[in-house]
Amino acid sequence: MKDITSSVYNFEDLIQGNFLYVDKTEYIWQLIRPAKEMYFLSRPRRFGKSLTVSTLKAVFEGKKELFKGLAIYDKPYDWKPYPVIHLDFANCDIKTADELVEYLIGQLTNIANSFHLQLRGKQLSVCFENLINDIAVNDNVVIFVDEYDKPILNNIAKQNVNEILSVLKGFYSNIKKTESKLRFAFITGVSKFCHVSLFSDLNNLTDISMDARYAEMFGYTQDELEANFGDRISALAGEQDINAYKTKIKEWYNGYRFEEKAKTVYNPVSLAQFFENGGKFNNYWFATGTPSFLMELTKKTDFDFRSVIGGDSVPEIAFSAFEIDNIDPLTLLLQTGYITIKGTEERFGQTWYFLDFPNREVAGAFSAYILNSYAGKTQTASVQFTAEIATALLNRDLKKLRKIMEVFFAGIPYTSHKKQESTFQTIFFSIFRLLGLYIEAESATNDGRIDAVVQTKDAIFIFEFKLDNDPTALEQIKDKEYYKKYLLDKREIYIVGVNFDSEKGNLIGWEDEKVTE
């Protein structure tokens, strides 16, 4: 049984170190078959982009023996070595345009030295163009750009982001200028910026981000999981029911879909760390980075989490590239992997998409992070609070539930909340999405016009929330008969009306009743 690693992203090191490699080289073959091609692909962070780049690099360096036993090994390919330019922004931690120029000059200098060349030119863009031309004297060049957008995403909320964007725009334009000297180019990143923003001069890239042919190239399908990790899963399951154990793994780490008809895939890094940690279910992917820039953006735009995540369908334009000066939080949430495609419907002759968190790992961690950002609660406190709510609901103890919520909201710092309904809706959304992780039956943030419905084994709870001097929460549930659809259910039904003070953030009213009709 080969070793598993979540920290080695170089293909040659994986193979020579006898680590497990899930064979994705059939996709590699499809990419390189054309005599000349230039690709762009966006995928969430830590989803195998760097490993794919290093695999392609090994192919174009002619290292055929590394691929023995893999799908590409016997393909009709000449394995001719090409000169490779590899630009990697994974470790780029710059804060200004000047620092970016210095970083890129350093990268180009190292590449020039590896080819025994001198970097020519005074301006960054000229240096890059000259370097490509000098390397291509004897043969066409292959170019890889890994994490092309990291300098932008790291500074997306800062005023100088357009200066950084301008540097990259001029730099990347050389890939178009020198197209006749290139055999292959592959540019990867998390986000997809508009051509106007970044790639205005690089309009010949083939975008395969949502191409059905490559939708399962990154991450592992269920079949790949079974074929490559089956022995480990059986060993970890022990005397547990093996199918139930597989289902739990799937709930935690599967669920990403990159084209509406494609199979869902597992996050490869989370899965590797799950096995490395002896089958401990934990939040691995989210722990590698926190979306602070996303939280800033969602608060600034009053983004409605409830209507989009697990709610209404959205049009295809949500998957489009975006401009720095007009970023849609929904688009960024999709591209960064915090939400994904869960289903589709046809409306007005177009495909519309239902979106949600991909799995339990992301749903729990992101909901806790929302509470941290909007309510000023630590993620630990948020998780503990939600677990206490779940316990009260499972015990049908509404007095305890009221007390838990009073204490929680009383502890929200005044500076953490806006005096508006959307802020409270976001907090409620996060609470009830976290709640769904503790209560096995359905937990939803929106059921038609109902604010929240929680279903346990023994009971159904219907919540309505109001702000300030609006005492009508419970009456609204009764008048509109939100409970009526559940009357044939044998479980007990409780309706709960809650009132909050938007000025102080406190719970100021609570009414609950058991439905008896």
Secondary structure in CASP SS format (residue, H / E / C, confidence):
PFRMAT SS
TARGET T0000
AUTHOR 0000-0000-0000
METHOD secondary structure of the structure
MODEL  1
M C 1.00
K C 1.00
D E 1.00
I C 1.00
T C 1.00
S C 1.00
S C 1.00
V C 1.00
Y C 1.00
N C 1.00
F H 1.00
E H 1.00
D H 1.00
L H 1.00
I H 1.00
Q H 1.00
G C 1.00
N C 1.00
F E 1.00
L C 1.00
Y C 1.00
V C 1.00
D C 1.00
K C 1.00
T H 1.00
E H 1.00
Y H 1.00
I H 1.00
W H 1.00
Q H 1.00
L H 1.00
I H 1.00
R C 1.00
P C 1.00
A C 1.00
K C 1.00
E E 1.00
M E 1.00
Y E 1.00
F E 1.00
L E 1.00
S E 1.00
R C 1.00
P C 1.00
R C 1.00
R C 1.00
F C 1.00
G C 1.00
K H 1.00
S H 1.00
L H 1.00
T H 1.00
V H 1.00
S H 1.00
T H 1.00
L H 1.00
K H 1.00
A H 1.00
V H 1.00
F H 1.00
E C 1.00
G C 1.00
K C 1.00
K H 1.00
E H 1.00
L H 1.00
F H 1.00
K C 1.00
G C 1.00
L C 1.00
A C 1.00
I C 1.00
Y C 1.00
D C 1.00
K C 1.00
P C 1.00
Y C 1.00
D C 1.00
W C 1.00
K C 1.00
P C 1.00
Y C 1.00
P C 1.00
V E 1.00
I E 1.00
H E 1.00
L E 1.00
D E 1.00
F C 1.00
A C 1.00
N C 1.00
C C 1.00
D C 1.00
I C 1.00
K C 1.00
T C 1.00
A H 1.00
D H 1.00
E H 1.00
L H 1.00
V H 1.00
E H 1.00
Y H 1.00
L H 1.00
I H 1.00
G H 1.00
Q H 1.00
L H 1.00
T H 1.00
N H 1.00
I H 1.00
A H 1.00
N H 1.00
S H 1.00
F C 1.00
H C 1.00
L C 1.00
Q C 1.00
L C 1.00
R C 1.00
G C 1.00
K C 1.00
Q C 1.00
L H 1.00
S H 1.00
V H 1.00
C H 1.00
F H 1.00
E H 1.00
N H 1.00
L H 1.00
I H 1.00
N H 1.00
D H 1.00
I H 1.00
A C 1.00
V C 1.00
N C 1.00
D C 1.00
N C 1.00
V E 1.00
V E 1.00
I E 1.00
F E 1.00
V E 1.00
D E 1.00
E C 1.00
Y C 1.00
D C 1.00
K H 1.00
P H 1.00
I H 1.00
L H 1.00
N C 1.00
N C 1.00
I C 1.00
A C 1.00
K C 1.00
Q C 1.00
N C 1.00
V H 1.00
N H 1.00
E H 1.00
I H 1.00
L H 1.00
S H 1.00
V H 1.00
L H 1.00
K H 1.00
G H 1.00
F H 1.00
Y H 1.00
S H 1.00
N H 1.00
I H 1.00
K H 1.00
K H 1.00
T C 1.00
E H 1.00
S H 1.00
K H 1.00
L E 1.00
R E 1.00
F E 1.00
A E 1.00
F E 1.00
I E 1.00
T E 1.00
G E 1.00
V C 1.00
S C 1.00
K C 1.00
F E 1.00
C C 1.00
H H 1.00
V H 1.00
S H 1.00
L H 1.00
F H 1.00
S C 1.00
D C 1.00
L C 1.00
N C 1.00
N C 1.00
L C 1.00
T E 1.00
D E 1.00
I C 1.00
S C 1.00
M C 1.00
D C 1.00
A H 1.00
R H 1.00
Y H 1.00
A C 1.00
E C 1.00
M C 1.00
F C 1.00
G C 1.00
Y E 1.00
T C 1.00
Q H 1.00
D H 1.00
E H 1.00
L H 1.00
E H 1.00
A H 1.00
N H 1.00
F H 1.00
G H 1.00
D H 1.00
R H 1.00
I H 1.00
S H 1.00
A H 1.00
L H 1.00
A H 1.00
G C 1.00
E C 1.00
Q C 1.00
D C 1.00
I H 1.00
N H 1.00
A H 1.00
Y H 1.00
K H 1.00
T H 1.00
K H 1.00
I H 1.00
K H 1.00
E H 1.00
W H 1.00
Y H 1.00
N C 1.00
G C 1.00
Y E 1.00
R C 1.00
F C 1.00
E C 1.00
E C 1.00
K C 1.00
A C 1.00
K C 1.00
T C 1.00
V E 1.00
Y E 1.00
N C 1.00
P H 1.00
V H 1.00
S H 1.00
L H 1.00
A H 1.00
Q H 1.00
F H 1.00
F H 1.00
E H 1.00
N C 1.00
G C 1.00
G C 1.00
K C 1.00
F C 1.00
N C 1.00
N C 1.00
Y C 1.00
W C 1.00
F H 1.00
A H 1.00
T H 1.00
G C 1.00
T C 1.00
P C 1.00
S H 1.00
F H 1.00
L H 1.00
M H 1.00
E H 1.00
L H 1.00
T H 1.00
K H 1.00
K H 1.00
T H 1.00
D C 1.00
F C 1.00
D C 1.00
F H 1.00
R H 1.00
S H 1.00
V H 1.00
I E 1.00
G C 1.00
G C 1.00
D C 1.00
S C 1.00
V E 1.00
P E 1.00
E H 1.00
I H 1.00
A H 1.00
F H 1.00
S C 1.00
A C 1.00
F E 1.00
E E 1.00
I C 1.00
D C 1.00
N E 1.00
I C 1.00
D C 1.00
P H 1.00
L H 1.00
T H 1.00
L H 1.00
L H 1.00
L H 1.00
Q H 1.00
T C 1.00
G C 1.00
Y C 1.00
I C 1.00
T E 1.00
I E 1.00
K E 1.00
G E 1.00
T E 1.00
E E 1.00
E E 1.00
R E 1.00
F C 1.00
G C 1.00
Q E 1.00
T E 1.00
W E 1.00
Y E 1.00
F E 1.00
L E 1.00
D E 1.00
F C 1.00
P C 1.00
N C 1.00
R H 1.00
E H 1.00
V H 1.00
A H 1.00
G H 1.00
A H 1.00
F H 1.00
S H 1.00
A H 1.00
Y H 1.00
I H 1.00
L H 1.00
N H 1.00
S H 1.00
Y H 1.00
A H 1.00
G C 1.00
K C 1.00
T C 1.00
Q H 1.00
T H 1.00
A H 1.00
S H 1.00
V H 1.00
Q H 1.00
F H 1.00
T H 1.00
A H 1.00
E H 1.00
I H 1.00
A H 1.00
T H 1.00
A H 1.00
L H 1.00
L H 1.00
N C 1.00
R C 1.00
D C 1.00
L H 1.00
K H 1.00
K H 1.00
L H 1.00
R H 1.00
K H 1.00
I H 1.00
M H 1.00
E H 1.00
V H 1.00
F H 1.00
F H 1.00
A H 1.00
G C 1.00
I C 1.00
P C 1.00
Y H 1.00
T H 1.00
S H 1.00
H C 1.00
K C 1.00
K C 1.00
Q C 1.00
E H 1.00
S H 1.00
T H 1.00
F H 1.00
Q H 1.00
T H 1.00
I H 1.00
F H 1.00
F H 1.00
S H 1.00
I H 1.00
F H 1.00
R H 1.00
L H 1.00
L H 1.00
G C 1.00
L C 1.00
Y C 1.00
I C 1.00
E C 1.00
A C 1.00
E C 1.00
S E 1.00
A E 1.00
T C 1.00
N C 1.00
D E 1.00
G C 1.00
R C 1.00
I E 1.00
D C 1.00
A E 1.00
V E 1.00
V E 1.00
Q E 1.00
T C 1.00
K C 1.00
D C 1.00
A E 1.00
I E 1.00
F E 1.00
I E 1.00
F E 1.00
E E 1.00
F E 1.00
K E 1.00
L E 1.00
D C 1.00
N C 1.00
D C 1.00
P C 1.00
T C 1.00
A H 1.00
L H 1.00
E H 1.00
Q H 1.00
I H 1.00
K H 1.00
D H 1.00
K C 1.00
E C 1.00
Y C 1.00
Y C 1.00
K H 1.00
K H 1.00
Y H 1.00
L C 1.00
L C 1.00
D C 1.00
K C 1.00
R C 1.00
E E 1.00
I E 1.00
Y E 1.00
I E 1.00
V E 1.00
G E 1.00
V E 1.00
N E 1.00
F E 1.00
D C 1.00
S C 1.00
E C 1.00
K C 1.00
G C 1.00
N C 1.00
L E 1.00
I E 1.00
G E 1.00
W E 1.00
E E 1.00
D E 1.00
E E 1.00
K E 1.00
V C 1.00
T C 1.00
E C 1.00
END
